[in-house]
Amino acid sequence: MEEDERVVITNADIAAAKRDWQLARHRGDLPDRIDGAYDTYRRLISAQAQQIADEFRATGRLRADQG
């Protein structure tokens, strides 16, 4: 990946992952599926937090679709 190319995780991405995890729980999916959905949700939150911190340190501003 080029240095200036990166994936941007938005609030919509976080919301979609949360819905997926909650739906898996509601349907009574297998524990591994529920745990995997939760792990994806948790990782996206963590990655977005790091992204927000990096953006703020670099520019002193936040993107409108984050935080």
Biopython code that builds the backbone (N, CA, C, O; Angstrom):
import numpy as np
from Bio.PDB.StructureBuilder import StructureBuilder

atoms = [
    (1, "MET", "N", (0.851, -1.174, 0.000)),
    (1, "MET", "CA", (0.000, 0.000, 0.000)),
    (1, "MET", "C", (0.894, 1.235, 0.000)),
    (1, "MET", "O", (1.894, 1.292, 0.716)),
    (2, "GLU", "N", (0.525, 2.212, -0.805)),
    (2, "GLU", "CA", (1.261, 3.471, -0.846)),
    (2, "GLU", "C", (1.166, 4.157, 0.511)),
    (2, "GLU", "O", (0.214, 3.936, 1.260)),
    (3, "GLU", "N", (2.144, 4.981, 0.819)),
    (3, "GLU", "CA", (2.161, 5.645, 2.120)),
    (3, "GLU", "C", (0.939, 6.529, 2.328)),
    (3, "GLU", "O", (0.443, 6.623, 3.451)),
    (4, "ASP", "N", (0.436, 7.182, 1.277)),
    (4, "ASP", "CA", (-0.710, 8.070, 1.437)),
    (4, "ASP", "C", (-2.046, 7.335, 1.284)),
    (4, "ASP", "O", (-3.101, 7.956, 1.413)),
    (5, "GLU", "N", (-2.022, 6.027, 1.012)),
    (5, "GLU", "CA", (-3.245, 5.239, 0.928)),
    (5, "GLU", "C", (-3.515, 4.600, 2.278)),
    (5, "GLU", "O", (-2.624, 4.020, 2.899)),
    (6, "ARG", "N", (-4.766, 4.717, 2.725)),
    (6, "ARG", "CA", (-5.146, 4.073, 3.968)),
    (6, "ARG", "C", (-6.644, 3.847, 3.983)),
    (6, "ARG", "O", (-7.396, 4.507, 3.264)),
    (7, "VAL", "N", (-7.055, 2.933, 4.788)),
    (7, "VAL", "CA", (-8.473, 2.656, 4.966)),
    (7, "VAL", "C", (-9.001, 3.623, 6.013)),
    (7, "VAL", "O", (-8.387, 3.792, 7.066)),
    (8, "VAL", "N", (-10.117, 4.251, 5.738)),
    (8, "VAL", "CA", (-10.746, 5.162, 6.684)),
    (8, "VAL", "C", (-11.970, 4.456, 7.260)),
    (8, "VAL", "O", (-12.875, 4.060, 6.524)),
    (9, "ILE", "N", (-11.988, 4.304, 8.563)),
    (9, "ILE", "CA", (-13.106, 3.665, 9.242)),
    (9, "ILE", "C", (-14.054, 4.760, 9.713)),
    (9, "ILE", "O", (-13.671, 5.650, 10.472)),
    (10, "THR", "N", (-15.290, 4.678, 9.251)),
    (10, "THR", "CA", (-16.285, 5.703, 9.563)),
    (10, "THR", "C", (-17.238, 5.227, 10.650)),
    (10, "THR", "O", (-17.244, 4.053, 11.021)),
    (11, "ASN", "N", (-18.034, 6.147, 11.148)),
    (11, "ASN", "CA", (-19.067, 5.783, 12.115)),
    (11, "ASN", "C", (-20.045, 4.781, 11.515)),
    (11, "ASN", "O", (-20.565, 3.922, 12.228)),
    (12, "ALA", "N", (-20.301, 4.881, 10.211)),
    (12, "ALA", "CA", (-21.195, 3.932, 9.538)),
    (12, "ALA", "C", (-20.605, 2.521, 9.557)),
    (12, "ALA", "O", (-21.340, 1.546, 9.710)),
    (13, "ASP", "N", (-19.296, 2.408, 9.403)),
    (13, "ASP", "CA", (-18.642, 1.097, 9.486)),
    (13, "ASP", "C", (-18.824, 0.494, 10.873)),
    (13, "ASP", "O", (-19.118, -0.693, 11.012)),
    (14, "ILE", "N", (-18.648, 1.324, 11.893)),
    (14, "ILE", "CA", (-18.803, 0.874, 13.278)),
    (14, "ILE", "C", (-20.248, 0.430, 13.516)),
    (14, "ILE", "O", (-20.487, -0.618, 14.117)),
    (15, "ALA", "N", (-21.195, 1.215, 13.053)),
    (15, "ALA", "CA", (-22.612, 0.895, 13.246)),
    (15, "ALA", "C", (-22.978, -0.414, 12.546)),
    (15, "ALA", "O", (-23.730, -1.219, 13.097)),
    (16, "ALA", "N", (-22.458, -0.633, 11.350)),
    (16, "ALA", "CA", (-22.742, -1.870, 10.611)),
    (16, "ALA", "C", (-22.173, -3.078, 11.349)),
    (16, "ALA", "O", (-22.832, -4.114, 11.433)),
    (17, "ALA", "N", (-20.972, -2.961, 11.878)),
    (17, "ALA", "CA", (-20.363, -4.063, 12.624)),
    (17, "ALA", "C", (-21.149, -4.347, 13.902)),
    (17, "ALA", "O", (-21.323, -5.503, 14.287)),
    (18, "LYS", "N", (-21.618, -3.294, 14.551)),
    (18, "LYS", "CA", (-22.417, -3.477, 15.765)),
    (18, "LYS", "C", (-23.729, -4.187, 15.445)),
    (18, "LYS", "O", (-24.142, -5.091, 16.171)),
    (19, "ARG", "N", (-24.383, -3.779, 14.358)),
    (19, "ARG", "CA", (-25.634, -4.436, 13.959)),
    (19, "ARG", "C", (-25.394, -5.912, 13.655)),
    (19, "ARG", "O", (-26.208, -6.759, 14.024)),
    (20, "ASP", "N", (-24.283, -6.228, 12.985)),
    (20, "ASP", "CA", (-23.955, -7.616, 12.656)),
    (20, "ASP", "C", (-23.787, -8.439, 13.927)),
    (20, "ASP", "O", (-24.315, -9.546, 14.026)),
    (21, "TRP", "N", (-23.056, -7.905, 14.893)),
    (21, "TRP", "CA", (-22.842, -8.596, 16.164)),
    (21, "TRP", "C", (-24.166, -8.790, 16.906)),
    (21, "TRP", "O", (-24.449, -9.884, 17.395)),
    (22, "GLN", "N", (-24.979, -7.727, 16.991)),
    (22, "GLN", "CA", (-26.253, -7.828, 17.701)),
    (22, "GLN", "C", (-27.202, -8.802, 17.013)),
    (22, "GLN", "O", (-27.924, -9.543, 17.679)),
    (23, "LEU", "N", (-27.203, -8.802, 15.693)),
    (23, "LEU", "CA", (-28.051, -9.728, 14.949)),
    (23, "LEU", "C", (-27.619, -11.173, 15.205)),
    (23, "LEU", "O", (-28.463, -12.050, 15.386)),
    (24, "ALA", "N", (-26.318, -11.420, 15.221)),
    (24, "ALA", "CA", (-25.814, -12.768, 15.500)),
    (24, "ALA", "C", (-26.270, -13.223, 16.885)),
    (24, "ALA", "O", (-26.661, -14.376, 17.063)),
    (25, "ARG", "N", (-26.221, -12.324, 17.861)),
    (25, "ARG", "CA", (-26.676, -12.656, 19.215)),
    (25, "ARG", "C", (-28.176, -12.930, 19.226)),
    (25, "ARG", "O", (-28.631, -13.906, 19.822)),
    (26, "HIS", "N", (-28.931, -12.072, 18.572)),
    (26, "HIS", "CA", (-30.389, -12.184, 18.561)),
    (26, "HIS", "C", (-30.846, -13.490, 17.892)),
    (26, "HIS", "O", (-31.797, -14.126, 18.348)),
    (27, "ARG", "N", (-30.165, -13.879, 16.815)),
    (27, "ARG", "CA", (-30.528, -15.107, 16.096)),
    (27, "ARG", "C", (-30.096, -16.353, 16.854)),
    (27, "ARG", "O", (-30.562, -17.455, 16.565)),
    (28, "GLY", "N", (-29.211, -16.178, 17.818)),
    (28, "GLY", "CA", (-28.697, -17.336, 18.536)),
    (28, "GLY", "C", (-27.665, -18.105, 17.726)),
    (28, "GLY", "O", (-27.577, -19.329, 17.817)),
    (29, "ASP", "N", (-26.882, -17.376, 16.932)),
    (29, "ASP", "CA", (-25.825, -18.014, 16.149)),
    (29, "ASP", "C", (-24.861, -18.761, 17.063)),
    (29, "ASP", "O", (-24.871, -18.579, 18.281)),
    (30, "LEU", "N", (-24.046, -19.589, 16.468)),
    (30, "LEU", "CA", (-23.030, -20.314, 17.226)),
    (30, "LEU", "C", (-22.105, -19.329, 17.942)),
    (30, "LEU", "O", (-21.825, -18.247, 17.428)),
    (31, "PRO", "N", (-21.637, -19.706, 19.119)),
    (31, "PRO", "CA", (-20.761, -18.809, 19.885)),
    (31, "PRO", "C", (-19.551, -18.304, 19.092)),
    (31, "PRO", "O", (-19.162, -17.146, 19.242)),
    (32, "ASP", "N", (-18.961, -19.141, 18.264)),
    (32, "ASP", "CA", (-17.814, -18.686, 17.468)),
    (32, "ASP", "C", (-18.203, -17.564, 16.517)),
    (32, "ASP", "O", (-17.416, -16.642, 16.304)),
    (33, "ARG", "N", (-19.393, -17.620, 15.944)),
    (33, "ARG", "CA", (-19.878, -16.572, 15.029)),
    (33, "ARG", "C", (-20.130, -15.282, 15.797)),
    (33, "ARG", "O", (-19.769, -14.198, 15.340)),
    (34, "ILE", "N", (-20.748, -15.403, 16.957)),
    (34, "ILE", "CA", (-21.019, -14.221, 17.782)),
    (34, "ILE", "C", (-19.706, -13.584, 18.226)),
    (34, "ILE", "O", (-19.532, -12.368, 18.144)),
    (35, "ASP", "N", (-18.785, -14.424, 18.699)),
    (35, "ASP", "CA", (-17.483, -13.914, 19.150)),
    (35, "ASP", "C", (-16.722, -13.257, 18.008)),
    (35, "ASP", "O", (-16.070, -12.232, 18.208)),
    (36, "GLY", "N", (-16.798, -13.837, 16.807)),
    (36, "GLY", "CA", (-16.116, -13.256, 15.649)),
    (36, "GLY", "C", (-16.705, -11.906, 15.268)),
    (36, "GLY", "O", (-15.975, -10.971, 14.937)),
    (37, "ALA", "N", (-18.022, -11.812, 15.317)),
    (37, "ALA", "CA", (-18.686, -10.537, 15.000)),
    (37, "ALA", "C", (-18.320, -9.481, 16.032)),
    (37, "ALA", "O", (-18.077, -8.325, 15.684)),
    (38, "TYR", "N", (-18.280, -9.877, 17.302)),
    (38, "TYR", "CA", (-17.902, -8.933, 18.351)),
    (38, "TYR", "C", (-16.445, -8.497, 18.186)),
    (38, "TYR", "O", (-16.124, -7.321, 18.356)),
    (39, "ASP", "N", (-15.577, -9.433, 17.858)),
    (39, "ASP", "CA", (-14.164, -9.107, 17.668)),
    (39, "ASP", "C", (-13.983, -8.108, 16.523)),
    (39, "ASP", "O", (-13.187, -7.175, 16.626)),
    (40, "THR", "N", (-14.721, -8.309, 15.442)),
    (40, "THR", "CA", (-14.660, -7.354, 14.328)),
    (40, "THR", "C", (-15.112, -5.976, 14.784)),
    (40, "THR", "O", (-14.460, -4.978, 14.479)),
    (41, "TYR", "N", (-16.214, -5.911, 15.507)),
    (41, "TYR", "CA", (-16.742, -4.650, 16.044)),
    (41, "TYR", "C", (-15.701, -3.969, 16.934)),
    (41, "TYR", "O", (-15.436, -2.776, 16.788)),
    (42, "ARG", "N", (-15.117, -4.733, 17.851)),
    (42, "ARG", "CA", (-14.123, -4.202, 18.782)),
    (42, "ARG", "C", (-12.875, -3.701, 18.045)),
    (42, "ARG", "O", (-12.332, -2.647, 18.378)),
    (43, "ARG", "N", (-12.433, -4.450, 17.060)),
    (43, "ARG", "CA", (-11.240, -4.050, 16.299)),
    (43, "ARG", "C", (-11.478, -2.773, 15.497)),
    (43, "ARG", "O", (-10.597, -1.918, 15.398)),
    (44, "LEU", "N", (-12.680, -2.653, 14.925)),
    (44, "LEU", "CA", (-12.997, -1.438, 14.178)),
    (44, "LEU", "C", (-13.026, -0.219, 15.098)),
    (44, "LEU", "O", (-12.538, 0.850, 14.732)),
    (45, "ILE", "N", (-13.594, -0.379, 16.288)),
    (45, "ILE", "CA", (-13.610, 0.727, 17.246)),
    (45, "ILE", "C", (-12.180, 1.134, 17.596)),
    (45, "ILE", "O", (-11.852, 2.320, 17.614)),
    (46, "SER", "N", (-11.349, 0.159, 17.869)),
    (46, "SER", "CA", (-9.957, 0.432, 18.234)),
    (46, "SER", "C", (-9.207, 1.110, 17.084)),
    (46, "SER", "O", (-8.474, 2.077, 17.291)),
    (47, "ALA", "N", (-9.400, 0.589, 15.879)),
    (47, "ALA", "CA", (-8.718, 1.173, 14.714)),
    (47, "ALA", "C", (-9.201, 2.599, 14.464)),
    (47, "ALA", "O", (-8.402, 3.472, 14.126)),
    (48, "GLN", "N", (-10.509, 2.842, 14.628)),
    (48, "GLN", "CA", (-11.012, 4.195, 14.421)),
    (48, "GLN", "C", (-10.461, 5.144, 15.479)),
    (48, "GLN", "O", (-10.141, 6.293, 15.173)),
    (49, "ALA", "N", (-10.349, 4.680, 16.709)),
    (49, "ALA", "CA", (-9.794, 5.529, 17.769)),
    (49, "ALA", "C", (-8.360, 5.929, 17.433)),
    (49, "ALA", "O", (-7.973, 7.083, 17.616)),
    (50, "GLN", "N", (-7.581, 4.977, 16.943)),
    (50, "GLN", "CA", (-6.199, 5.278, 16.555)),
    (50, "GLN", "C", (-6.175, 6.250, 15.379)),
    (50, "GLN", "O", (-5.366, 7.176, 15.335)),
    (51, "GLN", "N", (-7.067, 6.023, 14.441)),
    (51, "GLN", "CA", (-7.178, 6.885, 13.261)),
    (51, "GLN", "C", (-7.523, 8.317, 13.672)),
    (51, "GLN", "O", (-6.937, 9.272, 13.161)),
    (52, "ILE", "N", (-8.476, 8.463, 14.596)),
    (52, "ILE", "CA", (-8.876, 9.782, 15.074)),
    (52, "ILE", "C", (-7.698, 10.472, 15.750)),
    (52, "ILE", "O", (-7.440, 11.651, 15.510)),
    (53, "ALA", "N", (-6.987, 9.734, 16.594)),
    (53, "ALA", "CA", (-5.828, 10.310, 17.289)),
    (53, "ALA", "C", (-4.756, 10.744, 16.296)),
    (53, "ALA", "O", (-4.193, 11.831, 16.426)),
    (54, "ASP", "N", (-4.471, 9.901, 15.303)),
    (54, "ASP", "CA", (-3.462, 10.243, 14.289)),
    (54, "ASP", "C", (-3.865, 11.486, 13.500)),
    (54, "ASP", "O", (-3.048, 12.375, 13.260)),
    (55, "GLU", "N", (-5.129, 11.536, 13.104)),
    (55, "GLU", "CA", (-5.646, 12.679, 12.334)),
    (55, "GLU", "C", (-5.552, 13.965, 13.167)),
    (55, "GLU", "O", (-5.125, 15.008, 12.673)),
    (56, "PHE", "N", (-5.951, 13.871, 14.417)),
    (56, "PHE", "CA", (-5.928, 15.055, 15.271)),
    (56, "PHE", "C", (-4.502, 15.534, 15.511)),
    (56, "PHE", "O", (-4.239, 16.736, 15.480)),
    (57, "ARG", "N", (-3.583, 14.605, 15.750)),
    (57, "ARG", "CA", (-2.185, 14.987, 15.945)),
    (57, "ARG", "C", (-1.616, 15.649, 14.692)),
    (57, "ARG", "O", (-0.841, 16.601, 14.784)),
    (58, "ALA", "N", (-2.003, 15.143, 13.525)),
    (58, "ALA", "CA", (-1.455, 15.657, 12.269)),
    (58, "ALA", "C", (-2.058, 16.997, 11.862)),
    (58, "ALA", "O", (-1.363, 17.847, 11.306)),
    (59, "THR", "N", (-3.363, 17.192, 12.139)),
    (59, "THR", "CA", (-4.048, 18.368, 11.603)),
    (59, "THR", "C", (-4.687, 19.268, 12.659)),
    (59, "THR", "O", (-4.988, 20.431, 12.387)),
    (60, "GLY", "N", (-4.893, 18.740, 13.846)),
    (60, "GLY", "CA", (-5.602, 19.498, 14.867)),
    (60, "GLY", "C", (-7.101, 19.517, 14.644)),
    (60, "GLY", "O", (-7.829, 20.248, 15.315)),
    (61, "ARG", "N", (-7.568, 18.696, 13.681)),
    (61, "ARG", "CA", (-8.997, 18.631, 13.339)),
    (61, "ARG", "C", (-9.424, 17.178, 13.253)),
    (61, "ARG", "O", (-8.592, 16.274, 13.183)),
    (62, "LEU", "N", (-10.744, 16.965, 13.259)),
    (62, "LEU", "CA", (-11.309, 15.642, 13.066)),
    (62, "LEU", "C", (-12.165, 15.644, 11.814)),
    (62, "LEU", "O", (-12.760, 16.658, 11.451)),
    (63, "ARG", "N", (-12.217, 14.477, 11.152)),
    (63, "ARG", "CA", (-13.107, 14.325, 9.999)),
    (63, "ARG", "C", (-14.552, 14.358, 10.493)),
    (63, "ARG", "O", (-14.832, 13.974, 11.629)),
    (64, "ALA", "N", (-15.458, 14.812, 9.648)),
    (64, "ALA", "CA", (-16.864, 14.923, 10.034)),
    (64, "ALA", "C", (-17.510, 13.548, 10.269)),
    (64, "ALA", "O", (-18.480, 13.445, 11.020)),
    (65, "ASP", "N", (-16.981, 12.494, 9.633)),
    (65, "ASP", "CA", (-17.581, 11.163, 9.745)),
    (65, "ASP", "C", (-16.890, 10.289, 10.782)),
    (65, "ASP", "O", (-17.011, 9.064, 10.750)),
    (66, "GLN", "N", (-16.168, 10.917, 11.699)),
    (66, "GLN", "CA", (-15.487, 10.183, 12.760)),
    (66, "GLN", "C", (-15.806, 10.806, 14.102)),
    (66, "GLN", "O", (-16.130, 11.989, 14.209)),
    (67, "GLY", "N", (-15.701, 9.958, 15.137)),
    (67, "GLY", "CA", (-15.833, 10.443, 16.502)),
    (67, "GLY", "C", (-17.195, 10.908, 16.897)),
    (67, "GLY", "O", (-17.396, 11.334, 18.034)),
]
sb = StructureBuilder()
sb.init_structure("model")
sb.init_model(0)
sb.init_chain("A")
sb.init_seg("    ")
for serial, (resi, resn, name, xyz) in enumerate(atoms, 1):
    if name == "N":
        sb.init_residue(resn, " ", resi, " ")
    sb.init_atom(name, np.array(xyz, "f"), 0.0, 1.0, " ", f" {name:<3s}", serial, name[0])
structure = sb.get_structure()
